[in-house]
Amino acid sequence: MAPSLVDTILQITAADSLTELRQTFPEAVRSATGAVAARLFLVVEAVPGGPRELYPLPEGGSLPLTALPGAAEAVAGGERRVVAAAGGGHLTVQPLAEVAGEPHLLVLRHPTPRLPREAALDPLTTLFHHQTSLLRHLEHDALTGLRNRQSFDRELWPLLQAPGGRRRGDPDTLTLAMVDIDHFKRINDTHGHLVGDEVLILFARLMRATFRRTDPVYRYGGEEFCVVLPGAPWPAAERVMERFRAAVEANPFPQVGRCTASVGCAEAHPGEPPHTLVDRADRALYYAKANGRNQVRCHERLVAEGLLEAEAVAAGEVELF
C-alpha cells in the first residue's frame, strides 16, 4: 500500500542535515509516486569552468551529463522530462532546488509512460526546495556561503571512517588543511569591518574556484578556514595548498591590495579521532604563522625535520584534562 502524502512529508522533514535529506528523499518520492527506482544527482562542475557532470548522491562518483537521457535538456530548460529508458520503461528526470548554484536532479524509473501517482511529485519537489533552503541556512556560513563550523564538526568524523581503516597511500588517505588569512586584524583595524568582510567573501570565492567539488571547504571561524582533501597523502596536499597559497598572493583584493595566507596540514592516521587531527594541522599552522607567514607547513615534514615533536597521544585516546 502506498504511504499517505502526510507520512511522506513527515519522513522528508525529519531529516536534520542536507546529507540525510539527500539519502531519504529519493526513496520517499519513489514510494509516494509508485516508481520502481529513484536516484538523486547533483549537477556539478568537477573543475571550475569545465563541463558539467552528474554526481550521484549519497555515494559520489561522477559521469557525464549526457550519459543520462533527458538530463541535459532538463537542466537547460529547468523543466521535467520524460524519456525512454535503456532496457525498457521510462525515466522522469525532475530538476530540483539548487544548493550553492548546483542543481539537483531526481530520476525516477517507471514501466509506463507516466508515473502511477504523478500528482504527488510536484508538492514533494516543492518541499525539497524548502527543506534544502532551511538546512543550507543551518549548515553554511551566512557571509561566505561555505560550510560552517557545525558542519565541519559533524562531517569530519564520517570522513575519517573509511572502510577497513586508513592506510597511508591508499585511496582512503585524507589530509586536513587549516588556512588562516595573514594579518587579518590589521585589515579590520585599518580599513574597517566592511572591507574585512569583503576580503572574507573574496577569499572564500577563491577557495571555491580552486578546490574540487569533492574537497569540502569550511569557514572554521573568523579568518580561519579548513579544507579536507580526500585521497591526498600529505605530500600531494602540500603541493595543492602551495598552489592555493600562491593564488591568494597573486590575487588582487580591492581596497586592500595584497593578501597572503598561512596553511597548516596534517594527514589522518589510522583510527585517529578528529580532535587530534585538527590539533596537528593547527600546530603546523601555528608554526607557519610564527615563522614568517605566507607559507604552507605540513605536520609530517615538520616532525621529520625535528621542528615539531610528534604527538604522544595514541590514536583513539582522549585527553579530558
Protein Blocks (a to p, Z undefined) as FASTA:
>chain_A
ZZdfklmmmmmmmpcbfklmmmmmmmmmmmmnopabdcddddddfbghiacdddddfkgp
addfklpghklmmmmnopacddddehiajddddddddeehiacddddddfbfbdfblmlm
mmmmmmmmmmmmmmmmmmpcfklopacfklmmmmmmmmmmcghiaaehiakbccdddddd
ehklmmmmmnojklmmmmmmmmmmmmmmmpcfklccddfbhjbccdddehiafklmmmmm
mmmmmmmmmpccehklpaddddddddddehiafklmmmmmmmmmmmmmmnopaiacdfkl
mmmnopaccdfbdghiacfZZ
